[in-house]
Amino acid sequence: MADLKALFEQAVSESKQLPEKPDNMTLLKIYALYKQATAGDVEGKRPGFTDMVGRAKFDAWDGLKGTSADEAMQQYIDLIESLK
């Protein structure tokens, strides 16, 4: 478990130094996996239609509902590795 957490933290720092900025869908996936890994399932109301970015982030995170923190961390690590 500690190894996965360490790899996750390393991937988080590496995500800030990718050779090129990922497209918006990939950025949403990165965001959602990070939130699922660190905070668990999304809670609260979906943002209103005037908050397009907030809605997109909420929907991406909501799509991972039920994913364990360990699984989300592993998917995050794999995604960042594929972008390097």
Residue frames as qw, qx, qy, qz and C-alpha x, y, z in Angstrom:
[[0.000, 0.886, 0.464, 0.000, 0.00, 0.00, 0.00],
 [0.302, -0.798, 0.102, 0.511, 2.78, 2.41, 0.93],
 [0.427, -0.119, 0.596, 0.670, 4.46, 1.66, -2.39],
 [0.213, 0.632, 0.651, 0.362, 1.31, 2.49, -4.34],
 [0.156, -0.934, -0.248, 0.204, 0.92, 5.75, -2.40],
 [0.401, -0.590, 0.330, 0.618, 4.54, 6.68, -3.12],
 [0.366, 0.165, 0.682, 0.612, 4.14, 5.88, -6.82],
 [0.078, 0.814, 0.560, 0.132, 0.93, 7.92, -6.88],
 [0.248, -0.880, -0.033, 0.403, 2.64, 10.93, -5.27],
 [0.413, -0.315, 0.525, 0.674, 5.47, 10.63, -7.80],
 [0.281, 0.452, 0.707, 0.466, 2.96, 10.49, -10.68],
 [0.041, -0.914, -0.380, 0.133, 1.21, 13.59, -9.32],
 [0.271, -0.753, 0.224, 0.557, 4.47, 15.55, -9.40],
 [0.378, -0.065, 0.694, 0.610, 5.32, 14.16, -12.85],
 [0.271, 0.688, 0.661, 0.132, 1.90, 15.20, -14.15],
 [0.033, -0.937, -0.093, 0.335, 2.98, 18.83, -13.71],
 [0.175, -0.668, 0.536, 0.487, 6.04, 18.28, -15.93],
 [0.758, 0.342, 0.549, 0.088, 4.61, 16.44, -18.93],
 [0.421, -0.072, 0.445, 0.787, 6.33, 17.20, -22.25],
 [0.136, -0.221, -0.388, -0.884, 3.10, 18.62, -23.69],
 [0.419, 0.030, 0.445, -0.791, -0.25, 19.62, -22.27],
 [0.185, 0.230, 0.950, 0.103, -2.82, 16.81, -22.64],
 [0.215, -0.365, -0.495, -0.758, -6.14, 17.46, -24.38],
 [0.426, -0.345, 0.223, -0.806, -9.16, 18.47, -22.30],
 [0.892, -0.172, -0.263, -0.325, -10.66, 14.97, -22.10],
 [0.744, 0.103, -0.525, 0.399, -7.38, 13.59, -20.78],
 [0.053, 0.347, -0.411, 0.842, -7.09, 16.46, -18.29],
 [0.676, -0.327, 0.006, -0.660, -10.59, 15.65, -17.05],
 [0.914, -0.065, -0.401, -0.008, -9.62, 11.99, -16.63],
 [0.485, 0.246, -0.521, 0.657, -6.49, 13.01, -14.68],
 [0.267, -0.368, 0.260, -0.852, -8.58, 15.29, -12.47],
 [0.817, -0.248, -0.152, -0.497, -11.28, 12.67, -11.86],
 [0.850, 0.016, -0.484, 0.207, -8.80, 9.90, -11.02],
 [0.269, 0.308, -0.483, 0.774, -6.93, 12.22, -8.64],
 [0.462, -0.338, 0.171, -0.802, -10.13, 13.23, -6.85],
 [0.899, -0.161, -0.286, -0.290, -11.37, 9.64, -6.64],
 [0.735, 0.130, -0.526, 0.408, -8.02, 8.47, -5.26],
 [0.232, 0.202, -0.457, 0.835, -7.75, 11.25, -2.67],
 [0.347, -0.091, 0.282, -0.890, -11.37, 12.07, -1.72],
 [0.300, 0.225, 0.912, -0.163, -13.47, 9.04, -2.72],
 [0.198, 0.574, 0.730, 0.313, -16.85, 9.24, -4.42],
 [0.021, 0.307, 0.120, 0.944, -18.11, 12.65, -5.50],
 [0.122, -0.568, -0.723, 0.374, -20.60, 14.31, -3.17],
 [0.049, 0.492, 0.119, -0.861, -22.85, 17.33, -3.40],
 [0.573, 0.675, 0.367, -0.285, -24.92, 18.77, -6.20],
 [0.616, 0.291, 0.421, 0.599, -23.93, 18.92, -9.83],
 [0.123, -0.388, 0.010, 0.913, -22.99, 22.51, -10.78],
 [0.473, 0.682, 0.355, -0.431, -25.50, 24.51, -12.79],
 [0.732, 0.495, 0.361, 0.299, -25.39, 24.80, -16.57],
 [0.164, 0.975, -0.112, 0.102, -23.65, 28.19, -16.37],
 [0.377, -0.705, 0.598, 0.056, -20.60, 26.49, -14.81],
 [0.848, 0.415, -0.276, -0.181, -19.48, 24.40, -17.79],
 [0.365, 0.513, -0.724, 0.283, -16.05, 23.55, -16.38],
 [0.382, -0.280, 0.670, -0.573, -17.46, 22.64, -12.98],
 [0.865, 0.152, 0.156, -0.452, -20.07, 20.40, -14.60],
 [0.742, 0.475, -0.473, -0.027, -17.48, 18.64, -16.75],
 [0.118, 0.452, -0.774, 0.427, -15.26, 18.02, -13.72],
 [0.597, -0.132, 0.524, -0.593, -18.21, 16.79, -11.65],
 [0.891, 0.274, -0.053, -0.357, -19.40, 14.45, -14.41],
 [0.581, 0.498, -0.632, 0.121, -15.90, 13.02, -14.96],
 [0.088, -0.345, 0.773, -0.525, -15.47, 12.39, -11.24],
 [0.718, 0.009, 0.347, -0.603, -19.01, 11.02, -10.90],
 [0.807, 0.365, -0.380, -0.267, -18.21, 8.53, -13.66],
 [0.422, 0.358, -0.781, 0.290, -15.70, 6.87, -11.32],
 [0.607, -0.415, 0.296, -0.609, -18.17, 6.38, -8.48],
 [0.969, -0.148, 0.104, -0.170, -17.50, 3.09, -6.70],
 [0.729, 0.473, -0.377, 0.321, -13.86, 2.89, -7.82],
 [0.748, -0.562, -0.163, 0.314, -11.57, 2.13, -4.88],
 [0.120, -0.943, 0.245, 0.189, -8.84, 4.60, -3.95],
 [0.563, -0.382, 0.645, 0.348, -6.15, 2.00, -4.77],
 [0.598, 0.437, 0.609, 0.283, -7.67, 1.30, -8.18],
 [0.224, 0.963, 0.151, 0.018, -7.94, 5.02, -8.95],
 [0.328, -0.799, 0.417, 0.284, -4.32, 5.56, -7.91],
 [0.616, -0.093, 0.687, 0.374, -3.16, 2.75, -10.18],
 [0.489, 0.691, 0.485, 0.219, -5.17, 4.09, -13.13],
 [0.011, -0.990, 0.065, 0.127, -3.75, 7.58, -12.47],
 [0.476, -0.575, 0.562, 0.356, -0.19, 6.23, -12.42],
 [0.611, 0.219, 0.679, 0.342, -0.77, 4.27, -15.64],
 [0.347, 0.874, 0.331, 0.081, -2.29, 7.30, -17.38],
 [0.130, -0.933, 0.258, 0.214, 0.58, 9.63, -16.44],
 [0.574, -0.317, 0.658, 0.370, 3.11, 6.98, -17.56],
 [0.575, 0.474, 0.606, 0.277, 1.37, 6.76, -20.95],
 [0.202, 0.965, 0.164, 0.017, 1.61, 10.55, -21.39],
 [0.435, -0.735, 0.336, 0.397, 5.36, 10.80, -20.76]]
